[in-house]
Amino acid sequence: MRFSPGQVVDFAKKIEKILADKGARVALLARKGRPQSEMPEGMAFTHTAFAVYSEITTADGRKVPGYALYNLYQREKQLDTSDLVVDYPAGFFAGAAELEAGIVIPTPALQQRLLAVIISPAYVSLHDPRYSVIANPFTLGRQNCTEFVLDVIQAAISRTDDIKKIKAQEKASFEAQKVRVNLFKLLFGSLFRAEVSMSDQPGEPVTATFEKIGQYLVRHDKGAEALIVRPD
C-alpha cells in the first residue's frame, strides 16, 4: 500500500462529505491506479465507478448512511474477465497510486434515471465480462470499467437497455480517447497479455476514459458538475 490506512480513510471520508454536501444521490467517481508518469497522453484516471448514496450495514450490524461504489472489476487471476462488484470508498482508494479523485455529479434528473438503471436488471445485462483494458466503446465483444459506465449512462439518457441502440447513440455523440501508445508495444501486449485485446478495435485504437465521459456529461447534461479532489 502506497498510503497508510489512516490517509486512505481520511481521503475517503473527504470524498463522501463532498458528495453529501452537494446532495449527490448518484455520481461518477474515479481514482488513479497508476502514477501519472505511466499514463498515456490524455489520460489521468484508471478506474471509474458509480457512487450511490445508500444505507450501509457496518461490521457491527449498525445501519449508517454513506456511499456504495458500483464497479466493474477485472479479475486478479483471470485478466481477460471482469465482474460487477459493490465496494466502499476506503477500499476503492486503498490501492491508489496517487490520492486524487475525479468526480462528476450529474443533474438530479439524470441521477434519478441512473439510479433506476443501477437497481434494475438492465444494469447486469449491460455487463460484458470479456475484459480488455483498452476496450473500444463503440463495438461489442470487449468491455472495461469506463465503457460499462458509459453504457449505463447512455441507457439512462436514452431510456433503453438495447445494447445495439446504445452503441449507435454513443458512436453518434461520444468522443472516444485515442490510445496514444506505441503500436508495437500495443500489439506486443495483445499477444502476450490477456488483459489487452485488439479484437474489438477495427481501426486506430480508441477507448472511453473518465475525462471523456466527464466532458460528455457536462456537454449533454446541462448543469452537471465536474471536479478534482486532492487531500487537504
N, C-alpha and C positions, 0 to 999 in steps of 0.2 A: 504494500500500500504506500502510495506516494505522500499521503497526508495522514495525520493522526485521526483516530476516531472522533475526537473532540472537534477538530477542524471540520470534518465532514458533516457531523451532526449540526454544528453551528451554521454552516452554509445551507444545509437542507432546511433548517428552521427559517433562515432568512428568505429562502425561495418561497416557502409556504406562507410566510407573513405577507410578502409582496402580493402573491396571488389572492390571498384572503382580503387584503386591504383594497384590492381592485375589484372585489366581488366576483372573481372568476369561478364559474362552475366547471368549465372545460377550457383548457389552454394547451398549447404546444410547449414542450419543454425539451431542450437539447443540451447535451454535455459534450465535453472534449475527451475522447478516449485516447487520443494521441497528441503529442506536443505539436504546436503549430508548425514548427520547423519540418515536420514529417508529412504535413498535409499537402495535397495537390493545390495548385493555384485555384483560387475562388472558393475554397472550402475551409471551414474552421471547425465545424462540429461533426462528430462521427455518429451520434445516435440521437434519435428523436422519438418522443413518446407523447401520449395524451395524459395530461394531469387532470384528474376528475375529482371534484370535491365529493367526499364520501364520509360515511360513518365507519370508522376503523376500529376493529377489536384489538386491544393490546394483549401482550403476553399474559397479563394477569386477569384477563377477561373483561376489562373495562371497555366501554364504547366511547370513542372520542372523535370529534370532527377532524378531518385532515384531507390530504390529497393522496389518492391511489394513482399509480402510474401504469397505464395500459401500453404494453410494449410488444414489439416483435423482436425476439432474441435469437441469434444464431446459436446452435448447439455447440458446446465446448468440444465434444468428441466426434461430432458429425458436422463438419464445417459447411457442407452444402445443404443443410437442413435447418429450418427455423421453427420456433414455437411461439404462441401467444402467451405472454406471462404478465401477471399483475405484481408489481412490487411498490416500494415506497421511496421517498426522496433520499433518505440516508443511504439505502442500498444502491440507488440509482447513481449516486455520486461517489460511492466507495472506491471504484476503480478509475476515477477520472485522472487524466494526465495533468490537467490544469483545472483549478476550481473557478470555472467561468461557465455561466449558463446563458443559453438563448431562450427567450420566452416570446411567444406570440399569443395574444389574447384576442380571440375573435369577438365580434359584436354579440350581445346577449341573444339575439335571434338565431345566429348561426351556432352559438354554444348549445342552445336548446335542441337544434336539429342534429348536432354532433352527438349529444348525449343519447338521443333517440336511436341513432345508428349503433353506438357503442354497446347499448344494453339489449340490442336486438340480435336475432340470428344472422343478420346481414354482416355484422362485424366479423364473425368467424368465417362466413362464406367468402369474404374478400381476401382472406389469407391464402397465399400460395406458399407452401412450406419449402419449395425449391429455391434455395438461397443463393444469391450472388452479391458480393459487396458492391459491385458496380451495376446493379440491375437497371435495365432500361425502363423508364416509367411509361413508355408508350406501347410496349409489347407485353405479351403474356409468356409464361414459361419460367421466369426467374423473378424474384422479389427481394427487396431489402427493407429495412425499417422505414426509410423515408418514402419509398414507393407505397408501402402499405398505408402510412399516414396520409399521403396524398390521395390514395384511393378512397379512404374513409371520408376525407374532407369533400372530395368530389361527389361521393354518394350522398352526403348531407346537402350539398349545394343543389344537386340535380334531382334529389328525391328519387333515386333509383339504386338498386343493388345489381343491376345488369352490368357485368364487368366489361362487356364489349362496348356498351354505350359510354361507360365511364372512361375507357381508354380513348374512345373517339373524341370525347369532350376535352380530355387532358391534352391530346395531341393538338387540338384546335386552339387551346387557350393557355397552356402552361409552357413556360420556357425552361427546358432542362439545362443542366450544367454539363458542358463539355468536359470530358475526363482528360485533363492535360497531363498525361503520364506518357513517358517514353513508350512507343508502341511495342518495341522489342521486349521491354520489361513486362508490359501488359500481356503480350502473347505468351511469354515465358511463364508468367503466373497462371494463365489459363490452362497450361499444360500440366503444371505440377502442384497447383494449389486448388483444393476443392472449392474454396470459398470464392474464387474468381472464375467467372464463366463469360464467354463471348457468344453463347448460343442465342441470346436474345438481342444481340447488337448487330442489326443488319448493315450498319454503316459506321460512321465515326462514333466511338463510344460516348454515350451520354448517361446521366443519372439524375435522380432527384436529390436535392440537398435541403437542409434546413433553411439555408439562406434563400434559395429559390422559392421554397414553399412560403416563407415569410413574405417575400416580395409579392407573390401571387395573391396571398390573402389581403395584404394591405391595399393592393390594387383593386381587387374584386369585392372585398367585404368592407365597404366604406365604414370607417370607424374602428377597424381592428388596430391593435397596438402591438408594436414590436419593441423589445428592449433587451439589453445585455446586462447581466448581473455578475458582479465580482465580489469577493469577500470584503468586509469593512477594512 
